[in-house]
């Protein structure tokens, strides 16, 4: 089974991916991890990617697609996986579709996680991180036992800049502009399965399973 996950930041894709991987013995393939590993190992594509990154530029789609191809289509490639963080744009999706056709393969399901923007802002802005051990809490769903204090090391909890409302709202705007068109692109494939992601992680997972297990 080969899956792509779509949805705005903070909708819970990562949590659902972990649950799916555990139950169905799938591998979560993060393009961020692929990129860092290639740079670390100084592969040809890693070196090319690093040349852009050191200049503060975005890594071109052609390089990212090359990294994805090396990961998905080799003798030791996983047969069941979730693509995490890719594609993000329509050009990336078009490149990915071409890549799968070249290798006579295809994606089975595209999971689209949906939630109201105000709920996402509320959920993400409630996150707090320990300054010392980096444990992450959520004041709504997983609060610390003592306000402002880490349960594990008694470190001070703080709100990261990424978790402030203004930053989250900006990330959602970028998603709407760049990534939402992917839904239109994939809608013609008949493989898009929508999941209402407003509930608890376990509730959302049951809805997710229903879209996979028939």
C-alpha positions as CSV (number, residue, x, y, z in Angstrom):
1,X,0.0,0.0,0.0
2,X,1.4,3.4,-1.0
3,X,-0.2,6.5,0.4
4,X,0.2,10.3,0.1
5,X,-1.1,12.5,2.9
6,X,-2.5,16.0,2.2
7,X,-3.8,18.6,4.6
8,X,-2.9,21.9,6.2
9,X,-0.1,22.2,8.9
10,X,-1.3,21.2,12.3
11,X,-4.1,19.0,11.1
12,X,-2.5,15.9,12.6
13,X,-1.0,14.1,9.5
14,X,2.2,13.1,11.4
15,X,0.3,11.5,14.2
16,X,-2.0,9.6,11.8
17,X,1.0,8.5,9.8
18,X,2.7,7.0,12.9
19,X,-0.4,5.1,13.8
20,X,-0.8,3.7,10.3
21,X,2.8,2.7,10.1
22,X,2.6,0.8,13.4
23,X,-0.6,-1.1,12.5
24,X,0.1,-1.8,8.8
25,X,3.9,-2.2,8.9
26,X,4.4,0.8,6.6
27,X,7.3,3.1,6.4
28,X,6.9,6.9,6.8
29,X,9.1,8.5,4.2
30,X,9.9,12.1,5.0
31,X,11.4,14.2,2.2
32,X,13.1,16.3,4.8
33,X,14.8,13.2,6.2
34,X,15.8,12.1,2.7
35,X,17.3,15.4,2.0
36,X,19.3,15.6,5.2
37,X,20.6,12.0,4.8
38,X,21.7,12.8,1.2
39,X,23.5,15.9,2.3
40,X,25.1,14.1,5.2
41,X,26.3,11.2,3.0
42,X,27.5,13.7,0.3
43,X,25.8,11.9,-2.5
44,X,25.8,13.7,-5.9
45,X,22.2,14.8,-5.4
46,X,22.9,15.7,-1.8
47,X,25.9,17.8,-2.8
48,X,23.7,19.5,-5.5
49,X,20.9,20.2,-2.9
50,X,23.4,21.5,-0.4
51,X,24.8,24.0,-2.9
52,X,21.3,25.6,-3.0
53,X,20.7,25.3,0.7
54,X,24.0,27.0,1.7
55,X,22.9,30.0,-0.4
56,X,19.5,30.1,1.3
57,X,17.7,29.0,-1.8
58,X,15.0,26.4,-2.2
59,X,16.1,23.0,-3.5
60,X,14.7,22.6,-7.1
61,X,11.9,20.2,-7.8
62,X,14.2,18.2,-10.1
63,X,16.6,17.5,-7.3
64,X,13.9,16.6,-4.8
65,X,12.3,14.2,-7.4
66,X,15.7,12.6,-7.9
67,X,16.0,12.0,-4.2
68,X,12.5,10.6,-4.1
69,X,13.2,8.3,-7.0
70,X,16.4,7.0,-5.4
71,X,14.4,6.2,-2.2
72,X,11.3,4.6,-3.7
73,X,12.8,2.7,-6.7
74,X,15.8,0.7,-5.7
75,X,16.5,-2.9,-4.7
76,X,15.9,-2.2,-1.0
77,X,12.9,0.2,-1.4
78,X,9.9,-0.3,0.9
79,X,6.8,-1.8,-0.7
80,X,4.4,-0.2,1.6
81,X,4.9,3.5,2.7
82,X,3.5,6.9,3.3
83,X,4.9,9.9,1.5
84,X,5.2,12.7,4.1
85,X,5.7,16.3,3.0
86,X,5.8,15.6,-0.7
87,X,4.4,16.7,-3.1
88,X,3.6,20.3,-1.9
89,X,2.9,21.9,-5.2
90,X,1.2,20.9,-8.5
91,X,4.5,20.9,-10.4
92,X,5.9,18.5,-7.8
93,X,2.8,16.3,-8.1
94,X,3.1,16.3,-11.9
95,X,6.8,15.3,-11.6
96,X,5.9,12.5,-9.1
97,X,3.1,11.2,-11.4
98,X,5.6,11.0,-14.3
99,X,8.1,9.3,-12.0
100,X,5.7,6.5,-11.1
101,X,4.6,6.0,-14.7
102,X,8.3,5.6,-15.7
103,X,8.6,2.8,-13.1
104,X,5.3,1.3,-13.9
105,X,4.0,1.9,-10.4
106,X,1.2,4.0,-8.8
107,X,0.0,5.6,-5.6
108,X,-3.0,3.7,-4.1
109,X,-4.7,6.3,-1.9
110,X,-4.4,10.0,-1.3
111,X,-5.6,10.9,2.2
112,X,-6.9,14.4,2.6
113,X,-7.2,15.6,6.2
114,X,-9.6,18.5,6.6
115,X,-10.3,20.8,9.6
116,X,-11.5,24.3,10.2
117,X,-8.7,26.9,10.1
118,X,-9.8,28.4,13.5
119,X,-9.5,24.9,15.1
120,X,-6.0,24.4,13.7
121,X,-4.9,27.8,15.0
122,X,-6.4,27.1,18.4
123,X,-4.8,23.6,18.5
124,X,-1.3,24.7,17.4
125,X,-1.2,27.9,19.5
126,X,-1.8,25.8,22.6
127,X,1.5,23.9,22.2
128,X,4.2,24.5,24.8
129,X,7.8,23.2,24.7
130,X,10.1,22.4,27.6
131,X,13.2,24.6,27.3
132,X,15.4,21.9,28.8
133,X,14.2,18.4,27.6
134,X,12.2,19.7,24.6
135,X,9.1,17.7,25.6
136,X,6.0,19.1,23.8
137,X,2.7,19.6,25.6
138,X,-0.7,20.9,24.5
139,X,-2.7,23.0,26.9
140,X,-5.9,21.6,25.4
141,X,-5.3,18.0,24.8
142,X,-2.2,17.1,26.8
143,X,-1.5,19.8,29.5
144,X,1.3,19.5,32.0
145,X,0.4,18.6,35.6
146,X,1.6,22.0,36.8
147,X,1.1,25.0,34.7
148,X,4.2,26.2,32.9
149,X,6.4,23.3,34.3
150,X,7.6,20.2,32.5
151,X,6.4,16.9,34.1
152,X,9.7,15.2,33.3
153,X,12.4,17.6,34.3
154,X,10.6,20.5,35.9
155,X,11.9,22.7,33.1
156,X,10.2,25.9,32.0
157,X,7.6,25.6,29.3
158,X,7.5,28.2,26.5
159,X,5.7,29.0,23.3
160,X,7.9,28.6,20.2
161,X,7.6,31.3,17.5
162,X,6.3,28.7,15.1
163,X,3.4,28.1,17.5
164,X,2.3,31.7,17.8
165,X,-1.1,32.6,16.1
166,X,0.4,35.1,13.6
167,X,2.9,32.5,12.4
168,X,0.3,29.8,12.1
169,X,-2.1,31.9,10.2
170,X,0.7,32.8,7.8
171,X,1.5,29.1,7.3
172,X,-2.1,28.4,6.5
173,X,-2.2,31.1,3.9
174,X,0.9,29.6,2.2
175,X,-0.8,26.2,2.3
176,X,-3.9,27.6,0.7
177,X,-2.0,29.2,-2.1
178,X,0.6,26.5,-2.8
179,X,-0.8,23.2,-1.6
180,X,-4.6,23.3,-1.8
181,X,-4.4,23.2,-5.7
182,X,-3.1,19.6,-5.2
183,X,-6.6,18.6,-4.2
184,X,-7.9,19.7,-7.6
185,X,-5.0,18.0,-9.4
186,X,-5.6,14.7,-7.7
187,X,-9.4,14.9,-7.7
188,X,-9.5,13.5,-11.2
189,X,-7.7,10.3,-10.2
190,X,-10.6,9.0,-8.0
191,X,-8.0,8.2,-5.3
192,X,-8.7,11.1,-2.9
193,X,-10.2,10.0,0.4
194,X,-11.3,12.8,2.7
195,X,-10.9,12.5,6.5
196,X,-12.6,14.9,9.0
197,X,-9.7,15.7,11.4
198,X,-11.5,17.8,14.0
199,X,-11.7,15.0,16.6
200,X,-9.2,13.4,19.0
201,X,-6.2,11.5,17.4
202,X,-7.9,8.2,18.1
203,X,-11.2,9.3,16.6
204,X,-9.5,10.6,13.5
205,X,-7.6,7.4,13.2
206,X,-10.8,5.3,13.1
207,X,-12.0,7.5,10.3
208,X,-8.7,7.1,8.6
209,X,-8.8,3.3,8.8
210,X,-12.2,3.3,7.2
211,X,-10.8,4.9,4.1
212,X,-8.1,2.3,3.9
213,X,-9.6,-1.0,5.1
214,X,-12.6,-1.9,3.0
